[in-house]
Amino acid sequence: MLLLTTMLTACGESKTNAEDFKFLGQAPFSVAAWKQGDEVARSSLIYDFLNQQRDSQLLTRGEVLERLGQPTTYATQEFFPAYTIAQGEKRYVVVFVPESPKLNSKIVRVDLEEYPAF
């Protein structure tokens, strides 16, 4: 499985680099578009979602769940919100890694994992 971890370290804090998700597409994010979209549509929304957070504090686990809804898959830890997306023949999992299982814990990074081909 290919694992792309995208983060920058600044002032001792890990942050996700939204630019690393740009290749997936650049459609404007909205909660409605995310909830109505399939894996392909969601793929093009994730860059803008992360880019909107660039100048603000990182999201909390609860805010991710509120905006993106219930996770569509599982990641390393059950409390990591994880969502499947797709582009062409490739499927990915976007994993939001929080500091802890608490809803108010900050997301410290976002990983993009490629599903292995079957």
Buried (B, 14 or more C-beta within 10 A) or exposed (E): EEEEBBBEEEEEEBBBBBEBBBEBBBBEBBEEBBEEBEBBBBBBBBBBBBBBBEEEEBBBBBBBBEBBEEBBBEBEEEBBBBBBBBBEEEBBBBBBBBEEEEBEBBBBBBBBBEBEEE
